[in-house]
Amino acid sequence: MTNKIVIDPVTRVEGHGKVTIHMDDNQKVEEARFHIVEFRGFEKFIQGRPYWEAPVLVQRLCGICPVSHHLAAAKAIDQIVGAHQLSAVGEKMRRLMHYGQVLQSHALHFFYLAAPDLLFGVDGPVEQRNIVGVIQQHKDLALKGIKLRKYGQEIIKATAGKKIHGISAVPGGIHKNLSRKECDLFINGSSELASLKDCIDWNQEVIDFMIDYHKKNKSWIDSFSVFDSNHLGLIGEDGALELYHGNLRALDSKGRAILNDIDYTDYLDHFEEDVKEWTYLKFPYLKKHGPQNGWSRVGPLARLNICDHINTPLANERLEQYRKFAGEKIINKSLYYHWARLIEMLHCLEMIETLLHDSDLQSNNLIVTGKRQKTGIGVIEAPRGTLIHHYEVSEKDEITRCNLIVSTTHNNMAMNKAVELVAKKSLEGQEKISEPMLNEIEVAIRAYDPCLSCATHAMGEMPLDVKVLDSRGHELFGRKK
């Protein structure tokens, strides 16, 4: 018989999941798993719908990263209508929307979800480890985070039509352009909206805070949830960081190429998905390396690992600083995800600045078309990592097949590995299990900023109920919401 520890749900992540840890009578971890317990049905119930509805329908997967699904689906549907090259305004408006999305999502995660652990410690008071505690104790930092996120959301509203579940990306292009007056407002700011310069300055200040945090906590950061893995993401033709469109590159833990800048429409030639009976979330892997060795991390850490450089000056300077501090180009330390997110936020702000000064945004050449096709594949770098949308349609314009590989799915194996490593380090040999020990496991998961709603759907209230039982079923420790 074993002791069983259950964390249900994992807190301060988007969506609902749980952790189960089985320990023997010698207090050794036998098994540790991160379960996604709700069923996802989008791939099935979208079948039979007209293909042009896909960009609007699939973004209902999530209210945090709907833009990512909106654009990945739109890129796939572009192929179906034969729009292999969008107009300048079509592509640049979509890019602006996407940079706003990455900015607001990263700000949400860092300031609202991760900051409580960084500022108060994993063993800080439970009642303080939340955004309210951050506002009370670090008002200036919290306010900057809120304003940075608002800036991204307003960019989304201006380009997508709404902050959540927009409508602007249509087959072959975009629904609207952006006036010169709107662009100037985002550059100069207003009484209700920060200026672009202020946002860049604040982002730089937070990166400096993170550098100082790493210096003060280096021993913990460099030993917490560290393991070798492959790293996957999109890459530009010149090897630069690319968030909207590029080829797929994967490097192993030593920096060797295992997927060498391939066209993402060929993803089925390279990827398969494994299924486990204890979770609804699948396990993607590279075919030639198999399910045990072919899985990859995705998201900010992976993207900064695989890119040669960043094509905006401030962010590239910060990338070099980041790599110099780590002492290695390929970083396999999970807590570096947070620093990487801040660098990507700076890159997004620089790209937003470039686009807002571009006169192409005022063009009326919004939509292009071409020769009709039956298959469309769209890939984008969502805030949390590589997102794949694949559709097949009939001659009657109905979707007959849909396959979605979301970012959190790619990170599934990595999150399970992180849970296992931290559980062994924190819980083994302990006579008494404390709340901070359990929170360490959640900290490991939160590093990946998982978006569980993109892979799952929950109904009703999700109560918090954590119990530690001995081998005879007696409760040793409990925590309830």
N, C-alpha and C positions, 0 to 999 in steps of 0.2 A: 504494500500500500504506500501511497505517497501523500505528502502535503500538497495542497493546491492553493495557489494565490491567484485571485482574479481581480483585475482592474477593469471596471465596466461602468461608464465608458471612459476612454482616454480623453482627458480634458484639454482645452485650449488648442483644439485642432478643428478644421472644418469637416463636419460630418460626424459619424458615430462608428467606433470600433472598440474592441476590448483586448486585453492581454490576459493570457493564462500562463502560469508558471507552475510546473510540477517539480517538487523537491522530495528527495528520499529522506529517510529517518536520520541520515547523517548530515542533513542540511546541504546537500549537493543538488544543483539544478540538473534535473533529468531532461527537461524539455521546456522551451519558452517560445510562445507563439503570439503573433499579432493577428487577431481575427477581424475580418470585415464581415459583419454578421447580417447585413441587409442585402436584399436582392436588387440587382440592376437589370432593367428590362428595355432600355432605350434601343438597343440593337435590334430587338424584335418588333416592338410596337411601332417603330418608324416605317417598317415595311408596308408597302401599299400606299404611302403618302406621295404626293407629287414631289419631284426632286427639288423644285425651287423653294419648298417649305423647309428643307433641311437646316439652313443656317439659322432660322428662327426657332425651330422646334428643339434642336439638340442643345441649345444653350440653356434650356430649362433644366439641364443636368445640375446646374449650380448657380447660386446667386453671387458668388465671390469671383469666379473666373468665367462668366458667360461669354465675354468678348473672345476668349481663346477658342471656345467651341464655335462661336459665330464665325470667326475668321477661318478656322481649320476646315469647317464645312463649306464655307464660301469658296475657299481655294479648290476643294474637291469638285464643287459644282461648276466652277469656272472651266475645268477640264471637260465636263460633260457638255457644256455649250460651246466648246472649242475656243474658249478665250485663254489661250496659253500665254499671252502677253497683254496685261492690262494697260490702259492709258496711264499717262504719268499721274494725273490727278487721282485715278482709281487706286493705284498702288500706294501713293504717298498718303492719301487719306486713311487707308487701311493701316499703314505703318504708324501713323500718328495715333490712331485709335489703340493699336497694340502697345505702343510705348506707354500710353496713359494707363492701360490695363496692368502692365508689369509694374509700373511705378506704384499704383494704388494698392495692388495686391501685396507687393513686398513691404510697403509701409504698414499695411494692416498686420502682417505677420510679425514684423520686427517690433513695432511699438506696442501692439495690443496683446500679442500671444507669447512672444519670446522674451521681451524686455522684463517682465516680472521675475523670471528666473535669473536673468543676468544681473539685475539691479539689487534684488533681495536675497539671491542665493537659492539653491534648490531646497535648502532647509529653512528658508524664511517662513514667517507666519503664513499659514494657509489663507487667512482672510486678507492678507496684503498682496498676495501673488495674483494680481489681476490689473486690468487697466485703471480701475478706480484707485488702487494703491499707487500706481505709477503717477497718476495725476496729483495725488495728495503729496507725495514725497519728491517728485521730480516734475513739477508743473511745466517748466520751460521746455524740457525734452518732450514731454507728452504733447504739448501744444504744437510744437514743430512737427511731430509725427502726424497729428490730426490734420494740420494744414497741408502737409505733403500728400497725404492720401486724398484730401479734398481736391487738390490740384489735378491729380490723376483722374479722379471721378468726373471733374468738369470737362477735361479733355475728352473723355469717353462720351459724355452727354452731347458735346458739340459735334462729335464725329459720327456717333452711332444713333443719335436721336433720343436716347435715354441712358441713365447711368447704369441701369440693370436691364438686361434682355433687350438690347437695341435692335434696330431694323435696317440699318444703313447698308450693310454689305449684301449685295444682290448678285445673281449670276452674271458674271462678266464685268463686275465693277462695283460702283458705289452709288448710293441714292442721292447724295448731296455733296456739294463742295463746301469750302470755308471762306467766308468773306474776309477782306483785308481788315475790316474793323474787328472781327472776331479774333483774328490772329494777333492784332495789336493789343487786345485786351489780355490775352494770355501772356504776352511778352511783358507788358507794363504792370499788370495787376490792377486791382481796384480795392475799394474799402472792404469787399467781401472775399476777394481772391488774392492770394499772394502773387508777387511778381515772379517771373522765371528766375531772375537773379537771386532773389531771396531763397527760392527753393534749392538752387544749386549751392548757395552758401550754407544753408542748413544741412544739406546732405553731406557736404564736406566736413562740417562740425561733427556729425554723427559718426562718420568714418574715423575721424580722429579719436572720438570716444572709444570706438571699437578697438583701435590700435592700442590705446592705453589699457583697455580691459584685457586684451590678449597678453600684454606685457606683465600685468599684475597677476594673471591667472594662467600663465603659460603651462605650468606643470599639470594642472587639471585638464586644460583644453587639449594638450598633446597626449594625454593618456586616456581620455574619455571616448569610448566608442570608436576606436581606431581599428580599421581592418582594410585589407587590400580588396580592390574591386575594379571592374571595368568602368569606364565613364563614356557616356553617349550624349550626342547632341547634334544640332545643325551647325554648319560652319560656312563662312563665306568663301568665295572663290580664292581670295588672297589669304585664307587662313584666319580671317578676323572673326571675332564673336558675332554671331548672327542670330537674331531672335525671330525674324519674320520668314525668311526664305533662304534656303541653301541646300547643301548636300549633307548626308549623314556621315558622321565620323565617330568611331569608337576607339579609345585607347585603353590598354590594360593598365594595371597599377604601376607599371614601370615606365609608361609613356610610349609603349610600342603599339603601332596601329594594328587593330584587329578588324576594323571596318574602315576602308580607306576612301572617304569622301564620295560615297555612292549616291546616285540619283534616288531620292526618297520614294519615287513611284515604284521602285523595285524592292520595296521593303519586304514583300512576301517571299522573295528569293533568299532572304537572309534571316528572317525572324519566325519563330514559332512561339506558342503560348502554352505553358504547362498549367494543369489544374490540380488543386488539392481539395480533399474532401472537407477540410476544416475551415475554409474561407471561400467567400464568393469572389474574391479578387484573384485574377489570374497572375501567372508568373512568366513574362516574356523573356526570351533568351535568343542568342545568336545560334543558329542551327549548327554551324560547324564546330561550336565549342560545347554544345549540349547544355541541358538545364542546370547542371552543377557548376559549370565554369563560364557559361555564356551570358549570365545576367549582368546588368549594368546599373550604376547609379545615374540619375539624370537631375537636371535642375541647376541652380547657380554654381554649386561646387563643381559639378561635372563640366559645365560650359566653360568655366574659367580654366579647368584642367586641359580641355581639348583644344582651346583656341591658341593661335600663335600670338595674337595681340588683339587690342580693342581699337577700332578705328575712330574713336573720339579722344582728344588729347588728355583731358582731365581723368577720365576713367582708365585710360591706358597707363598713365602715371601711377594711379592707385593700384592697378594690377601688378605692375613691377614691384611696388612697395610690398604688396601682399605676398608675392612669391619670394621676395628677398627675406621677409620676416619668417616665413615658413621654412625657408632653406631648401625648397624643392619645387619643381614645376608641377608634379602630380601630387596633390594633397589628398590623403586618404583619411583625414581626421574630420569626423562628422560635424563638430562644432564650428568649423570654418565656413559652413553653409551660411551662417548669419553675416559674416564679413563679406562674403561673396555677393549676397543679396544687396548690400549697400552699394557695392561697386556697380552692380547692374542698374540700380536706381539712378546713379550718377550718369551712366551711359545713356539711359532713357531720357533724362533731362537734357543732355547735350543733343541727342537726336531730335527731341521735340523742338529745341531752339533752332536747329538747322531747318526743319520742316516749316516752322512758323514763318520763316523769312523767305520761303520758296513761293514764287508767284504761280507755280503750277497748281497750287491749292485753289486758285480762283478760276481755273479752267472749267468749261461746261462739257468737255468730252468725257462723260462719266462712265459709259458702258460700251464694251466691245463684244462681238460675237464671232463665231467661226463655225467649223464643221462639227456637227453633233457626234458625240461619243457615248458609249454605254457605261464606261467606267470612269470614276474620278477619285483621285487620292490627294488629300491635302494634309500637309504636315507643318506644324508651327511649334515654336518654343514657347509654351505656356509658362507662366511664372514658376510653376513647379517642375517643368521639364518638357521633354519631347512628347507631343500630342499628335496622334495619327487618326485621321478620319478616312474611311474607305467606303465608297458607295458604288453599287451597280444598279442600273435602271433599265426598265423594259421599253419597248417601242411605244408603249402608252404613257411614258414619262413617269411611271410608278417606280419607287425604290423597291428593288427585289432583294437586296443584300446590303447590310451595314455592318462594318466592323470598326470598333473604336478601341484604341489602345491609349489610355490616358496616362498622364505623367506619373500619378501615384501608383499605377500598375507597374510601370518600369521600376519604381523604387520599392516594390513589395518585398523582394528578397533582402534588400539592404536593410529595410526597417526591421524585418524579422531577425537578421543578423545582429543589428544594434540592440534589440531587446534581449537577445540571448547573452551577449557580451556584458551588458550592464547588469543584468540580473545575476550573473555569476559573480561579478565583482562586488556588487552591493549586498547581496542576500546570503551568499554561501557562508556558512559557519556562524551566522548570527542567531543568537538565542531569541532575540526579540525583533520583530519586524516593525519598523517605524514608518510613518507617513512620508518623511523625506526620502527614505530608501525607495519607496514606490514612485515618488515624484521623479527620481533620477531616471527611471525607466521611461516615464512620459517625456522627460527632457530629450532623451535620445530620439524618440519618435518625432517630437516637435521640430527637431533640427531639419527634418525633411519637409516641413510645412505640408503635411498630407492633406489632400482635398478628397475626403472619403465620399462625399456626395457625388462626385464625378464618376465614381465607380459603384455607388450604392444608393439606396433610398430608404429612409427611416420613416415610420409612422408613429404618432403618439409621443408621450413623454418618455425621455430616457433617464431614469433615475441613476444616481451614483451609488453603487453598492460594492464594496471591496471587503473580502473576507479571507483570512488565512486560517486554514484548518490543519490539524495534525493528522497523523496516519489513522487515527480512530474516529475522525470526523468532528472532534471538539474544536470549537472556535478559539483561536489564539489571539486574533486581532481583527477588528472590524471597523469599517468607516462607511457611513451612509450620508446621503445628501439630505 
